[in-house]
């Protein structure tokens, strides 16, 4: 401003400065208020968050598309370099898997016969929605992702999120066209699990690191690295037997689990409604976790 | 509509550049970019933009805009709502207060200033998040994020300098 300060300006400048400082303090207080409000009235804050997420969903979807293309091109170039080695590996793996397939077929038919013998009711096929990850928290305090399916696609709070490899997390917030999934690695994630070989029940607790911990394990329990960890089905959110991870490290009163999901390549997830009435006789629902689809 | 109206609209659009670029960077930082070596940690790109515009054009990024940017950041990333607005407002106030120190200085000095500010901001975030979670959060991810943020500052500020020159220096000096 080049003009000479007139009497109006001379008075208004300190008032303006005061107003600005006041606005700043109000906003700062507003931010703290929001944090406190989030603790007291979760629903209100959640709704605000969901609205913003919904508004940005089209932009995020549109932007993540070219990003994926670039990523796949990079990945393809990398693959070209190791084509021969990978071919050998795949051939070997294919042979092994074919043998496994025979075993699986035998087990499947045996299983069917046994179920028929027991007059076994299999769980209903659960509702599912396929969604794409469009935003990643990327922060250091939360482990959650935003997906591009919401209430209009039939997503509800509490659905389990899985990929072909196993459990990813569960839906905690639902907007109209977006939903937020709390990953199993988040600080607030607690999932009842069992160790597949020993049958020991425990709780998988996230702590924002890439490897969640197991809680409440007996001290004398012998745990081997590499043991599979699956959901126990307690609590009714997840069905029993959904793969979660493998024991990664056992040490100093702490057992860590390596999730089966590679967090960086999390792209498409399936949101599945497992919250059926608990029926003692019904086994795990027939879940087809074929990653090829 | 005469040319005066158009030029006023043009001026307004230009003046929105700091806010719009910062919001765009918020969106960018939330995109699921899979860099396997980094895990799921993303640098705090929006912090860089708030820092940059608070030095260069604080009048175009008033506290209310800073608050909105933090709000969007928290809403998209799933962070506790209110944390980022709080920290961004503090950064904005501190940087505006020390503006004379930064203006017209060499890039290295600004980078050094950003290092101090970013480290402080992440420390405050960590303390607040730990208070809210009622226990100490593993500091390793936040340390990673801080280092990444500081390391990437030159790239993002290069980008912001381009935006600054393209939209703001020619039309309204």
Interface residues (C-beta under 8 A of the other chain):
Chain A: X20 X23 X24 X27 X28 X30 X31 X32 X33 X34 X35 X36 X37 X38 X39 X45 X48 X49 X52 X53 X56 X59 X60 X63 X64 X67 X71 X133 X134 X135 X136 X137 X138 X139 X140 X141 X142 X143 X144 X145 X146 X173 X180 X187 X207 X208 X209 X210 X262 X263 X264 X265 X266 X267
Chain B: X27 X28 X29 X30 X31 X32 X33 X34 X35 X36 X38 X39 X40 X41 X42 X62 X63 X64 X66 X67 X70 X71 X72 X74 X75 X76 X77 X78 X79 X80 X81 X82 X83 X85 X86 X89 X90 X93 X122 X125 X126 X128 X129 X132 X133 X137 X138 X140 X141 X142 X144 X145
